[in-house]
């Protein structure tokens, strides 16, 4: 199994998909406990939700599951949210704080997974961002995520439908942040927040260098916006998904339209 799937487009927008993969090597799966083998913290169907929304977009998708190693965590293991409950580079617990492993990975095993999977994903993502930047003079990374709306271990109360992350406005041009926020706020029947509980993961923070023409923004969707329920078998609700795709399409199209105004070619 290749750790990364790439669909190359000619436009200025790159979609990052670090958490939709469900592949777990047999040796790793054998060490997960029953809870871990459920893979509950997957960003279920996000690659299908965004599929075809922006002609010309490039997509970079991790095929491995985040329990193997999390492609949206700092490779040093440093916490993205110091002082708050979160999960690590190789999660030892799920989002509810329950252990995942019958036999936890050793530091050497974590390093081997980092080199095999995490590094491979980010090498591919960097190549595509650099290619797009060379072509357009600008690259816009839109990092695609989803999560259950109620997880007391991680946050109080329900999440809004759209959770926009720019690490306090540091990872992209203000015009990108404002445009995405406006579309989300005007989407009838949905709620949104900017830099709430989710401010952008390591991917957004690492690649977002607006002064150099690399812009990054994270979208964390609450799963009730497109799933039938927030439990196995994690089925997508086609009617909900179709309504949501209209707004996601608007966002991606707006980002593509903005690219030439950001100092690009």
C-alpha positions in Angstrom: 0.0 0.0 0.0 1.4 3.4 -1.0 1.3 5.8 1.9 0.1 8.7 -0.3 -2.3 9.2 -3.1 -1.9 12.2 -5.4 -4.3 13.7 -7.9 -2.4 16.4 -9.7 -4.3 19.5 -11.0 -3.1 22.7 -12.7 -4.9 25.2 -10.4 -3.5 27.2 -7.4 -5.4 25.2 -4.7 -4.1 22.0 -3.0 -6.4 19.9 -0.8 -4.7 18.2 2.0 -6.3 15.0 3.3 -4.3 13.6 6.2 -7.0 11.7 8.1 -9.3 9.9 5.7 -7.1 6.8 5.3 -8.2 3.6 6.9 -5.2 1.3 6.0 -3.4 -0.2 9.0 -0.5 -2.6 8.5 -1.3 -6.1 9.8 1.5 -5.9 12.4 0.1 -2.7 13.8 -3.5 -3.8 13.7 -2.6 -6.9 15.7 -1.4 -4.6 18.6 -4.5 -2.4 18.7 -7.2 -3.3 21.2 -10.8 -3.7 20.3 -11.5 0.0 20.6 -8.5 0.8 18.4 -9.5 -1.6 15.7 -12.8 0.4 15.3 -10.8 3.3 13.9 -13.5 5.7 15.2 -11.4 8.9 14.9 -11.2 8.7 11.1 -12.3 11.8 9.1 -15.0 9.6 7.6 -15.7 10.1 3.8 -14.1 13.5 3.7 -12.2 12.6 0.4 -15.6 11.7 -1.1 -17.3 14.8 0.2 -14.7 17.1 -1.6 -14.4 15.0 -4.7 -14.8 17.0 -7.9 -15.7 20.2 -6.2 -12.9 22.3 -7.8 -11.7 21.3 -11.3 -8.0 21.8 -11.4 -7.4 21.3 -7.7 -4.5 19.0 -6.6 -5.2 16.5 -3.8 -2.7 14.9 -1.5 -4.3 12.1 0.6 -2.7 9.9 3.3 -3.9 6.3 2.9 -2.7 5.2 6.4 -4.8 5.6 9.4 -4.0 8.3 12.0 -3.5 5.5 14.7 -0.5 4.3 12.7 0.9 7.8 12.9 -0.9 11.2 12.7 0.1 13.1 9.6 -1.3 16.4 11.1 0.9 16.3 14.2 4.3 17.9 14.8 6.9 15.2 13.9 8.8 16.1 17.1 5.8 15.1 19.2 5.3 18.7 20.5 1.6 19.3 21.4 -0.4 21.6 19.2 -2.6 22.7 22.1 -0.4 22.9 25.3 -2.5 22.5 28.4 -5.4 20.9 26.6 -6.4 17.3 26.1 -5.3 16.2 22.6 -3.8 13.1 20.9 -0.2 12.7 19.9 2.0 11.8 17.0 1.1 8.2 17.5 -2.1 8.4 19.6 -2.1 6.3 22.7 -5.8 7.2 23.4 -8.7 7.9 21.2 -10.6 11.2 21.3 -12.6 10.0 24.3 -9.4 9.4 26.3 -9.6 5.6 26.1 -6.5 3.5 25.4 -6.0 2.1 21.9 -3.3 -0.4 22.3 -2.8 -3.9 23.8 0.9 -3.2 23.2 1.9 0.4 22.8 4.6 1.3 20.2 8.1 2.0 21.4 10.0 5.2 20.6 12.0 3.3 17.9 8.8 2.0 16.3 7.3 5.5 16.3 10.4 6.9 14.6 10.2 4.1 12.0 6.6 5.0 11.3 7.4 8.7 11.1 10.0 8.0 8.4 7.8 5.6 6.5 4.5 7.4 6.6 4.5 10.9 8.1 7.6 12.0 6.2 6.4 10.4 2.9 3.1 12.3 3.2 4.7 15.6 3.8 7.4 15.2 1.2 4.6 14.6 -1.4 2.6 17.6 -0.1 5.7 19.8 -0.3 6.4 18.8 -3.8 2.9 19.6 -4.9 2.8 23.0 -3.1 6.2 23.9 -4.6 5.0 22.9 -8.1 1.8 24.9 -7.8 3.7 27.9 -6.4 6.2 27.8 -9.3 3.3 27.8 -11.8 1.1 30.4 -10.2 3.4 32.4 -7.9 1.1 31.4 -5.1 -0.1 28.2 -3.5 -3.2 27.8 -1.3 -3.4 24.8 0.9 -6.9 23.9 2.1 -6.6 21.2 4.8 -9.7 19.0 4.9 -10.9 17.5 8.2 -13.9 16.4 10.2 -14.7 15.3 13.7 -17.6 14.3 15.9 -19.5 17.3 17.2 -19.5 16.3 20.9 -16.3 15.0 22.5 -16.1 16.1 26.2 -12.5 14.9 26.5 -11.5 17.5 23.9 -13.9 20.3 24.3 -17.1 21.5 26.1 -20.5 21.5 24.3 -21.2 21.0 20.6 -18.9 22.1 17.8 -20.2 24.5 15.1 -20.6 22.9 11.7 -17.7 24.9 10.1 -14.5 25.3 12.2 -12.0 27.5 10.4 -8.4 27.5 11.5 -5.7 30.0 10.5 -3.7 29.9 13.8 -4.9 33.4 14.7 -4.7 34.7 11.2 -1.0 33.9 10.7 -1.2 31.1 8.1 -2.8 32.9 5.2 -3.6 36.3 3.7 -6.5 38.1 5.5 -8.5 38.0 2.3 -8.6 34.2 2.4 -9.6 34.1 6.0 -12.3 36.7 5.4 -13.7 35.0 2.3 -14.0 31.6 3.9 -15.5 33.1 7.1 -18.1 35.0 5.1 -19.2 32.0 3.1 -19.6 29.9 6.2 -21.5 32.7 8.1 -23.9 33.1 5.2 -24.6 29.4 4.8 -28.2 29.1 6.0 -28.8 26.3 8.5 -25.1 26.0 9.5 -23.0 27.4 12.3 -19.4 28.5 12.1 -16.4 29.7 14.2 -13.0 31.1 13.3 -10.0 29.9 15.4 -12.1 28.3 18.0 -11.1 24.9 19.5 -9.4 24.0 16.3 -7.0 26.7 15.1 -5.2 24.6 12.4 -3.0 21.6 12.9 0.7 21.2 12.3 0.1 21.0 8.5 -1.6 24.4 8.4 1.0 26.0 10.7 4.0 24.5 9.0 3.1 25.4 5.4 1.3 28.7 6.0 3.9 31.3 5.1 1.8 34.1 3.4 4.8 36.4 3.0 6.3 33.8 0.7 3.1 33.1 -1.2 2.2 29.9 0.6 -1.2 30.2 2.2 -2.8 27.6 4.4 -6.3 27.2 6.0 -7.9 24.3 7.8 -11.5 23.4 7.7 -12.8 21.1 10.5 -16.3 20.0 9.7 -18.6 18.7 12.5 -19.7 15.2 11.3 -23.5 15.7 11.8 -23.3 18.1 8.8 -22.9 15.2 6.4 -23.2 11.8 8.3 -26.3 9.8 9.2 -24.9 9.5 12.8 -21.8 9.9 14.7 -21.3 6.2 15.3 -20.4 3.1 13.4 -21.0 2.3 10.5 -20.3 6.0 9.9 -22.5 6.2 6.8 -22.7 9.4 4.7 -26.1 11.0 4.4 -26.3 11.8 0.7 -28.9 14.6 1.1 -26.9 16.3 3.9 -23.7 15.9 1.9 -25.2 17.4 -1.3 -26.3 20.5 0.6 -22.9 20.9 2.3 -21.0 20.4 -1.0 -22.7 23.5 -2.4 -21.0 25.6 0.3 -17.7 23.8 0.1 -17.7 24.3 -3.6 -18.2 28.0 -3.1 -15.3 28.1 -0.7 -12.9 26.4 -3.0 -14.0 28.4 -6.0 -13.4 31.6 -4.1 -10.0 30.5 -3.1 -9.1 29.8 -6.7 -10.5 33.2 -7.7 -8.4 35.0 -5.0 -5.1 33.4 -6.0 -4.2 36.0 -8.7 -4.9 38.8 -6.3 -2.3 37.5 -3.7 0.7 38.4 -5.7 0.6 35.3 -7.9 1.1 35.2 -11.6 
